[in-house]
Amino acid sequence: MPFFWDEQTLWSGLNFTLSTDVGAIDLLGDVPGVGSFDDVAKGSEEIQPYGSAVRILGLDALERAKRAAGRAKDLLDLGEIAAIRARRSP
């Protein structure tokens, strides 16, 4: 549903999904299974796509978020998270 992207919208909402030319971007004020911004920051790691530093959920926090969401598409991701962990293990 369209909305006005202004200060009032930001103060009135917590989570937003924006459609962009490069795909959907989620802006989350709270992540179920992980918590507030500070909790998310603690469970994140830095990557540098295209030469710019960004923080993403680490695997532990991502798994908690997927389990909390409980949707079929999120639960299917748990297998991929396990495979990534296996590849990262020495």
MMTF fields as JSON, N, C-alpha, C and O atoms, coordinates in Angstrom:
{
  "mmtfVersion": "1.0.0",
  "mmtfProducer": "UNKNOWN",
  "numBonds": 359,
  "numAtoms": 360,
  "numGroups": 90,
  "numChains": 1,
  "numModels": 1,
  "chainsPerModel": [1],
  "groupsPerChain": [90],
  "chainIdList": ["A"],
  "bondAtomList": [4, 2, 8, 6, 12, 10, 16, 14, 20, 18, 24, 22, 28, 26, 32, 30, 36, 34, 40, 38, 44, 42, 48, 46, 52, 50, 56, 54, 60, 58, 64, 62, 68, 66, 72, 70, 76, 74, 80, 78, 84, 82, 88, 86, 92, 90, 96, 94, 100, 98, 104, 102, 108, 106, 112, 110, 116, 114, 120, 118, 124, 122, 128, 126, 132, 130, 136, 134, 140, 138, 144, 142, 148, 146, 152, 150, 156, 154, 160, 158, 164, 162, 168, 166, 172, 170, 176, 174, 180, 178, 184, 182, 188, 186, 192, 190, 196, 194, 200, 198, 204, 202, 208, 206, 212, 210, 216, 214, 220, 218, 224, 222, 228, 226, 232, 230, 236, 234, 240, 238, 244, 242, 248, 246, 252, 250, 256, 254, 260, 258, 264, 262, 268, 266, 272, 270, 276, 274, 280, 278, 284, 282, 288, 286, 292, 290, 296, 294, 300, 298, 304, 302, 308, 306, 312, 310, 316, 314, 320, 318, 324, 322, 328, 326, 332, 330, 336, 334, 340, 338, 344, 342, 348, 346, 352, 350, 356, 354],
  "bondOrderList": [1, 1, 1, 1, 1, 1, 1, 1, 1, 1, 1, 1, 1, 1, 1, 1, 1, 1, 1, 1, 1, 1, 1, 1, 1, 1, 1, 1, 1, 1, 1, 1, 1, 1, 1, 1, 1, 1, 1, 1, 1, 1, 1, 1, 1, 1, 1, 1, 1, 1, 1, 1, 1, 1, 1, 1, 1, 1, 1, 1, 1, 1, 1, 1, 1, 1, 1, 1, 1, 1, 1, 1, 1, 1, 1, 1, 1, 1, 1, 1, 1, 1, 1, 1, 1, 1, 1, 1, 1],
  "groupList": [{"groupName": "MET", "atomNameList": ["N", "CA", "C", "O"], "elementList": ["N", "C", "C", "O"], "formalChargeList": [0, 0, 0, 0], "bondAtomList": [1, 0, 2, 1, 3, 2], "bondOrderList": [1, 1, 2], "singleLetterCode": "M", "chemCompType": "L-PEPTIDE LINKING"}, {"groupName": "PRO", "atomNameList": ["N", "CA", "C", "O"], "elementList": ["N", "C", "C", "O"], "formalChargeList": [0, 0, 0, 0], "bondAtomList": [1, 0, 2, 1, 3, 2], "bondOrderList": [1, 1, 2], "singleLetterCode": "P", "chemCompType": "L-PEPTIDE LINKING"}, {"groupName": "PHE", "atomNameList": ["N", "CA", "C", "O"], "elementList": ["N", "C", "C", "O"], "formalChargeList": [0, 0, 0, 0], "bondAtomList": [1, 0, 2, 1, 3, 2], "bondOrderList": [1, 1, 2], "singleLetterCode": "F", "chemCompType": "L-PEPTIDE LINKING"}, {"groupName": "TRP", "atomNameList": ["N", "CA", "C", "O"], "elementList": ["N", "C", "C", "O"], "formalChargeList": [0, 0, 0, 0], "bondAtomList": [1, 0, 2, 1, 3, 2], "bondOrderList": [1, 1, 2], "singleLetterCode": "W", "chemCompType": "L-PEPTIDE LINKING"}, {"groupName": "ASP", "atomNameList": ["N", "CA", "C", "O"], "elementList": ["N", "C", "C", "O"], "formalChargeList": [0, 0, 0, 0], "bondAtomList": [1, 0, 2, 1, 3, 2], "bondOrderList": [1, 1, 2], "singleLetterCode": "D", "chemCompType": "L-PEPTIDE LINKING"}, {"groupName": "GLU", "atomNameList": ["N", "CA", "C", "O"], "elementList": ["N", "C", "C", "O"], "formalChargeList": [0, 0, 0, 0], "bondAtomList": [1, 0, 2, 1, 3, 2], "bondOrderList": [1, 1, 2], "singleLetterCode": "E", "chemCompType": "L-PEPTIDE LINKING"}, {"groupName": "GLN", "atomNameList": ["N", "CA", "C", "O"], "elementList": ["N", "C", "C", "O"], "formalChargeList": [0, 0, 0, 0], "bondAtomList": [1, 0, 2, 1, 3, 2], "bondOrderList": [1, 1, 2], "singleLetterCode": "Q", "chemCompType": "L-PEPTIDE LINKING"}, {"groupName": "THR", "atomNameList": ["N", "CA", "C", "O"], "elementList": ["N", "C", "C", "O"], "formalChargeList": [0, 0, 0, 0], "bondAtomList": [1, 0, 2, 1, 3, 2], "bondOrderList": [1, 1, 2], "singleLetterCode": "T", "chemCompType": "L-PEPTIDE LINKING"}, {"groupName": "LEU", "atomNameList": ["N", "CA", "C", "O"], "elementList": ["N", "C", "C", "O"], "formalChargeList": [0, 0, 0, 0], "bondAtomList": [1, 0, 2, 1, 3, 2], "bondOrderList": [1, 1, 2], "singleLetterCode": "L", "chemCompType": "L-PEPTIDE LINKING"}, {"groupName": "SER", "atomNameList": ["N", "CA", "C", "O"], "elementList": ["N", "C", "C", "O"], "formalChargeList": [0, 0, 0, 0], "bondAtomList": [1, 0, 2, 1, 3, 2], "bondOrderList": [1, 1, 2], "singleLetterCode": "S", "chemCompType": "L-PEPTIDE LINKING"}, {"groupName": "GLY", "atomNameList": ["N", "CA", "C", "O"], "elementList": ["N", "C", "C", "O"], "formalChargeList": [0, 0, 0, 0], "bondAtomList": [1, 0, 2, 1, 3, 2], "bondOrderList": [1, 1, 2], "singleLetterCode": "G", "chemCompType": "PEPTIDE LINKING"}, {"groupName": "ASN", "atomNameList": ["N", "CA", "C", "O"], "elementList": ["N", "C", "C", "O"], "formalChargeList": [0, 0, 0, 0], "bondAtomList": [1, 0, 2, 1, 3, 2], "bondOrderList": [1, 1, 2], "singleLetterCode": "N", "chemCompType": "L-PEPTIDE LINKING"}, {"groupName": "VAL", "atomNameList": ["N", "CA", "C", "O"], "elementList": ["N", "C", "C", "O"], "formalChargeList": [0, 0, 0, 0], "bondAtomList": [1, 0, 2, 1, 3, 2], "bondOrderList": [1, 1, 2], "singleLetterCode": "V", "chemCompType": "L-PEPTIDE LINKING"}, {"groupName": "ALA", "atomNameList": ["N", "CA", "C", "O"], "elementList": ["N", "C", "C", "O"], "formalChargeList": [0, 0, 0, 0], "bondAtomList": [1, 0, 2, 1, 3, 2], "bondOrderList": [1, 1, 2], "singleLetterCode": "A", "chemCompType": "L-PEPTIDE LINKING"}, {"groupName": "ILE", "atomNameList": ["N", "CA", "C", "O"], "elementList": ["N", "C", "C", "O"], "formalChargeList": [0, 0, 0, 0], "bondAtomList": [1, 0, 2, 1, 3, 2], "bondOrderList": [1, 1, 2], "singleLetterCode": "I", "chemCompType": "L-PEPTIDE LINKING"}, {"groupName": "LYS", "atomNameList": ["N", "CA", "C", "O"], "elementList": ["N", "C", "C", "O"], "formalChargeList": [0, 0, 0, 0], "bondAtomList": [1, 0, 2, 1, 3, 2], "bondOrderList": [1, 1, 2], "singleLetterCode": "K", "chemCompType": "L-PEPTIDE LINKING"}, {"groupName": "TYR", "atomNameList": ["N", "CA", "C", "O"], "elementList": ["N", "C", "C", "O"], "formalChargeList": [0, 0, 0, 0], "bondAtomList": [1, 0, 2, 1, 3, 2], "bondOrderList": [1, 1, 2], "singleLetterCode": "Y", "chemCompType": "L-PEPTIDE LINKING"}, {"groupName": "ARG", "atomNameList": ["N", "CA", "C", "O"], "elementList": ["N", "C", "C", "O"], "formalChargeList": [0, 0, 0, 0], "bondAtomList": [1, 0, 2, 1, 3, 2], "bondOrderList": [1, 1, 2], "singleLetterCode": "R", "chemCompType": "L-PEPTIDE LINKING"}],
  "groupTypeList": [0, 1, 2, 2, 3, 4, 5, 6, 7, 8, 3, 9, 10, 8, 11, 2, 7, 8, 9, 7, 4, 12, 10, 13, 14, 4, 8, 8, 10, 4, 12, 1, 10, 12, 10, 9, 2, 4, 4, 12, 13, 15, 10, 9, 5, 5, 14, 6, 1, 16, 10, 9, 13, 12, 17, 14, 8, 10, 8, 4, 13, 8, 5, 17, 13, 15, 17, 13, 13, 10, 17, 13, 15, 4, 8, 8, 4, 8, 10, 5, 14, 13, 13, 14, 17, 13, 17, 17, 9, 1],
  "groupIdList": [1, 2, 3, 4, 5, 6, 7, 8, 9, 10, 11, 12, 13, 14, 15, 16, 17, 18, 19, 20, 21, 22, 23, 24, 25, 26, 27, 28, 29, 30, 31, 32, 33, 34, 35, 36, 37, 38, 39, 40, 41, 42, 43, 44, 45, 46, 47, 48, 49, 50, 51, 52, 53, 54, 55, 56, 57, 58, 59, 60, 61, 62, 63, 64, 65, 66, 67, 68, 69, 70, 71, 72, 73, 74, 75, 76, 77, 78, 79, 80, 81, 82, 83, 84, 85, 86, 87, 88, 89, 90],
  "secStructList": [7, 7, 7, 7, 7, 1, 2, 2, 2, 2, 2, 2, 7, 1, 3, 3, 3, 3, 3, 3, 6, 6, 3, 3, 3, 3, 3, 3, 1, 7, 5, 6, 6, 6, 5, 1, 2, 2, 2, 2, 2, 2, 6, 3, 3, 3, 3, 7, 4, 4, 4, 7, 7, 3, 3, 3, 3, 7, 2, 2, 2, 2, 2, 2, 2, 2, 2, 2, 2, 7, 7, 2, 2, 2, 2, 2, 2, 2, 2, 2, 2, 2, 2, 2, 2, 2, 2, 2, 7, 7],
  "xCoordList": [0.836, 0.0, 0.891, 1.838, 0.611, 1.459, 1.317, 0.267, 2.38, 2.354, 3.305, 4.124, 3.191, 4.087, 5.317, 5.207, 6.481, 7.751, 8.182, 8.879, 7.752, 8.08, 8.336, 8.243, 8.651, 8.977, 7.821, 8.039, 6.595, 5.432, 5.283, 4.963, 5.513, 5.442, 6.471, 6.163, 7.698, 8.755, 8.426, 8.665, 7.88, 7.53, 6.322, 6.162, 5.474, 4.248, 4.459, 3.615, 5.566, 5.8, 7.012, 7.783, 7.176, 8.332, 9.136, 10.364, 8.445, 9.095, 8.545, 7.339, 9.436, 9.04, 9.746, 10.896, 9.068, 9.694, 9.591, 8.493, 10.723, 10.772, 11.127, 12.02, 10.435, 10.764, 11.747, 11.488, 12.882, 13.906, 14.282, 13.821, 15.112, 15.578, 16.435, 16.576, 17.009, 17.866, 17.18, 17.813, 15.898, 15.144, 14.553, 14.7, 13.885, 13.233, 14.26, 15.214, 14.044, 14.895, 13.992, 13.04, 14.285, 13.529, 14.223, 15.418, 13.477, 13.95, 13.203, 11.994, 13.917, 13.279, 13.678, 14.863, 12.684, 12.917, 13.002, 13.524, 12.49, 12.511, 12.494, 11.748, 13.31, 13.355, 12.879, 13.572, 11.699, 11.222, 12.262, 12.846, 12.484, 13.469, 14.855, 15.708, 15.081, 16.378, 16.219, 16.901, 15.324, 15.05, 15.199, 14.946, 15.616, 15.731, 16.978, 17.749, 17.151, 18.315, 19.616, 20.511, 19.722, 20.95, 21.195, 22.333, 20.127, 20.259, 20.684, 21.529, 20.088, 20.438, 21.894, 22.622, 22.316, 23.705, 24.682, 25.715, 24.356, 25.229, 25.303, 26.325, 24.22, 24.177, 24.496, 24.152, 25.16, 25.438, 26.922, 27.77, 27.196, 28.581, 28.689, 27.702, 29.883, 30.092, 30.522, 31.361, 29.924, 30.381, 30.604, 30.182, 31.264, 31.545, 31.173, 32.048, 29.864, 29.485, 29.704, 29.427, 30.19, 30.406, 31.289, 31.182, 32.161, 33.107, 32.572, 33.287, 31.34, 30.754, 30.448, 29.912, 30.785, 30.552, 29.067, 28.464, 28.499, 27.136, 27.134, 27.99, 26.172, 26.055, 24.856, 23.807, 25.02, 23.944, 23.821, 24.745, 22.69, 22.535, 23.541, 23.733, 24.18, 25.024, 24.144, 22.927, 24.739, 23.965, 23.133, 22.001, 23.667, 22.901, 21.646, 20.555, 21.8, 20.656, 19.691, 18.476, 20.218, 19.364, 18.519, 17.331, 19.139, 18.393, 17.282, 16.161, 17.583, 16.549, 15.403, 14.238, 15.729, 14.699, 13.833, 12.612, 14.464, 13.717, 12.793, 11.644, 13.301, 12.461, 11.295, 10.178, 11.541, 10.483, 9.418, 8.228, 9.84, 8.875, 7.973, 6.763, 8.566, 7.804, 7.083, 6.343, 7.277, 6.638, 7.373, 8.561, 6.66, 7.261, 8.528, 9.537, 8.487, 9.666, 10.846, 11.998, 10.571, 11.656, 12.213, 13.426, 11.346, 11.801, 12.625, 13.538, 12.314, 13.121, 14.544, 15.486, 14.693, 16.028, 16.937, 18.157, 16.369, 17.189, 18.186, 19.302, 17.79, 18.709, 19.894, 21.025, 19.638, 20.728, 21.648, 22.864, 21.06, 21.883, 22.8, 23.979, 22.27, 23.089, 24.204, 25.332, 23.898, 24.92, 26.011, 27.187, 25.635, 26.646, 27.546, 28.762, 26.927, 27.735, 28.728, 29.891, 28.258, 29.123, 30.292, 31.415, 30.046, 31.126, 32.126, 33.308, 31.649, 32.529, 33.368, 34.412, 32.926, 33.649, 34.944, 34.986, 36.027, 37.313, 37.301, 38.309],
  "yCoordList": [-1.168, 0.0, 1.245, 1.316, 2.213, 3.404, 4.239, 4.247, 4.932, 5.811, 6.975, 6.929, 8.002, 9.145, 8.868, 8.545, 8.994, 8.748, 10.057, 10.869, 10.242, 11.464, 11.142, 9.987, 12.158, 11.955, 11.328, 10.453, 11.766, 11.209, 9.716, 8.942, 9.312, 7.888, 7.099, 6.037, 7.619, 6.915, 6.787, 5.738, 7.847, 7.796, 6.897, 6.373, 6.715, 5.93, 4.436, 3.624, 4.072, 2.676, 2.115, 2.847, 0.824, 0.156, -0.567, -0.485, -1.272, -2.042, -1.625, -1.441, -1.479, -1.074, -1.962, -2.349, -2.288, -2.938, -1.975, -1.576, -1.609, -0.661, -1.394, -2.241, -1.073, -1.615, -0.671, 0.526, -1.216, -0.402, -1.019, -2.109, -0.325, -0.841, -2.096, -2.871, -2.301, -3.469, -4.549, -5.533, -4.367, -5.362, -4.769, -3.576, -5.605, -5.163, -4.954, -5.719, -3.906, -3.619, -3.513, -2.734, -4.292, -4.235, -3.304, -3.446, -2.355, -1.493, -1.929, -1.725, -2.526, -3.145, -2.444, -2.307, -2.004, -1.402, -2.444, -2.181, -3.624, -4.746, -6.018, -6.118, -6.982, -8.251, -9.35, -9.673, -9.931, -11.017, -12.132, -12.537, -12.614, -13.659, -13.118, -13.84, -11.829, -11.215, -10.043, -9.984, -9.115, -8.012, -6.647, -6.45, -5.705, -4.297, -4.055, -4.972, -2.808, -2.424, -2.84, -3.385, -2.584, -2.939, -4.444, -4.886, -5.235, -6.696, -7.156, -8.039, -6.545, -6.888, -6.528, -7.303, -5.354, -4.932, -5.938, -6.247, -6.443, -7.427, -8.728, -9.414, -9.073, -10.323, -10.143, -10.991, -9.027, -8.754, -8.89, -9.002, -8.877, -8.89, -7.939, -7.666, -7.447, -6.485, -7.195, -8.094, -6.766, -7.189, -5.918, -4.837, -6.041, -4.872, -5.113, -5.218, -5.2, -5.349, -4.022, -2.952, -4.098, -2.902, -1.868, -0.677, -2.3, -1.41, -0.56, 0.305, -0.786, -0.029, -0.977, -2.064, -0.57, -1.405, -1.378, -0.312, -2.56, -2.699, -3.826, -4.71, -3.787, -4.833, -5.693, -5.186, -7.01, -7.966, -8.88, -8.979, -9.537, -10.495, -11.618, -12.148, -11.98, -13.157, -14.4, -14.303, -15.545, -16.772, -17.13, -17.592, -16.928, -17.261, -16.4, -16.914, -15.096, -14.185, -14.441, -14.394, -14.711, -14.993, -16.246, -16.274, -17.27, -18.493, -18.215, -18.696, -17.447, -17.104, -16.337, -16.58, -15.413, -14.625, -15.508, -15.359, -16.414, -17.304, -18.222, -18.441, -18.756, -19.615, -18.828, -19.34, -17.599, -16.773, -16.425, -16.389, -16.172, -15.851, -17.05, -16.901, -18.232, -19.467, -19.72, -20.697, -18.867, -19.083, -20.192, -20.421, -20.874, -21.985, -21.532, -22.237, -20.358, -19.9, -19.611, -19.781, -19.174, -18.935, -20.242, -20.382, -21.191, -22.481, -23.235, -23.978, -23.052, -23.672, -23.117, -23.821, -21.867, -21.244, -21.868, -21.734, -22.543, -23.128, -24.146, -24.251, -24.894, -25.848, -25.143, -25.624, -24.013, -23.257, -22.648, -22.59, -22.193, -21.661, -22.757, -22.511, -23.954, -25.081, -25.386, -25.676, -25.323, -25.59, -24.526, -24.843, -23.279, -22.203, -22.421, -22.252, -22.803, -23.094, -24.217, -24.14, -25.258, -26.412, -25.99, -26.455, -25.122, -24.664, -23.778, -23.756, -23.038, -22.135, -22.892, -22.4, -24.072, -24.846, -25.378, -25.802, -25.356, -25.868, -27.373, -27.951],
  "zCoordList": [0.0, 0.0, 0.0, 0.783, -0.852, -0.886, 0.386, 1.028, 0.729, 1.895, 1.641, 0.723, 2.447, 2.346, 3.191, 4.373, 2.587, 3.282, 3.926, 3.319, 5.172, 5.881, 7.358, 7.776, 8.124, 9.535, 10.308, 11.145, 10.035, 10.734, 10.454, 11.356, 9.211, 8.862, 9.658, 10.199, 9.729, 10.466, 11.948, 12.545, 12.548, 13.964, 14.218, 15.32, 13.21, 13.382, 13.147, 13.527, 12.531, 12.186, 12.882, 13.502, 12.779, 13.367, 12.294, 12.27, 11.412, 10.364, 8.999, 8.838, 8.022, 6.679, 5.66, 5.867, 4.565, 3.423, 2.254, 1.864, 1.701, 0.591, -0.692, -0.701, -1.764, -3.081, -3.745, -3.863, -4.18, -4.827, -6.165, -6.506, -6.913, -8.196, -8.038, -8.984, -6.849, -6.628, -5.789, -5.403, -5.511, -4.749, -3.489, -3.22, -2.724, -1.492, -0.388, -0.252, 0.393, 1.544, 2.764, 2.768, 3.797, 5.036, 6.018, 6.278, 6.561, 7.636, 8.88, 8.988, 9.814, 10.966, 12.255, 12.558, 13.006, 14.312, 15.401, 16.484, 15.116, 16.045, 15.213, 14.238, 15.593, 14.873, 15.822, 16.787, 15.559, 16.417, 16.519, 15.514, 17.711, 17.941, 18.251, 18.766, 17.932, 18.188, 19.154, 20.177, 18.835, 19.749, 19.129, 17.94, 19.956, 19.581, 18.736, 18.452, 18.346, 17.554, 18.241, 17.596, 19.545, 20.264, 20.242, 20.091, 20.395, 20.341, 18.948, 18.802, 17.939, 16.562, 16.285, 15.665, 16.745, 16.531, 17.147, 16.552, 18.334, 18.987, 18.2, 18.226, 17.496, 16.731, 15.264, 14.441, 14.927, 13.519, 13.203, 14.089, 11.913, 11.438, 10.251, 9.568, 10.016, 8.927, 7.655, 7.674, 6.548, 5.22, 4.399, 4.808, 3.243, 2.422, 0.964, 0.105, 0.684, -0.729, -1.466, -0.924, -2.672, -3.487, -2.802, -3.097, -1.891, -1.258, -0.11, 0.396, 0.305, 1.42, 2.57, 2.357, 3.778, 4.958, 5.339, 5.461, 5.522, 6.028, 7.054, 7.022, 7.956, 8.966, 8.618, 8.22, 8.771, 8.516, 9.731, 10.538, 9.853, 10.954, 10.807, 9.713, 11.901, 11.917, 11.878, 12.039, 11.67, 11.507, 12.738, 12.595, 13.937, 15.139, 15.242, 15.487, 15.057, 15.131, 13.983, 14.173, 12.799, 11.647, 11.891, 11.57, 12.458, 12.761, 13.778, 13.614, 14.819, 15.812, 15.165, 15.477, 14.267, 13.591, 12.686, 12.65, 11.967, 11.075, 11.877, 11.496, 12.986, 13.828, 14.428, 14.501, 14.854, 15.441, 14.403, 14.719, 13.173, 12.115, 11.86, 11.689, 11.834, 11.736, 10.426, 10.313, 9.437, 8.135, 7.402, 7.628, 6.525, 5.78, 5.057, 5.082, 4.41, 3.67, 4.591, 4.192, 5.821, 6.778, 7.317, 7.472, 7.601, 8.118, 7.081, 7.439, 5.803, 4.751, 4.737, 4.372, 5.131, 5.165, 6.22, 6.132, 7.212, 8.284, 7.745, 8.253, 6.723, 6.097, 5.45, 5.528, 4.815, 4.196, 5.243, 5.056, 6.345, 7.434, 7.968, 8.221, 8.141, 8.603, 7.604, 8.005, 6.304, 5.288, 5.302, 5.13, 5.504, 5.59, 6.802, 6.724, 7.931, 9.127, 8.862, 9.257, 8.19, 7.891, 7.006, 7.205, 6.038, 5.148, 5.878, 5.534, 6.898, 7.65, 8.677, 9.104, 9.074, 10.095, 9.513, 8.358, 10.334, 9.845, 9.652, 9.245]
}
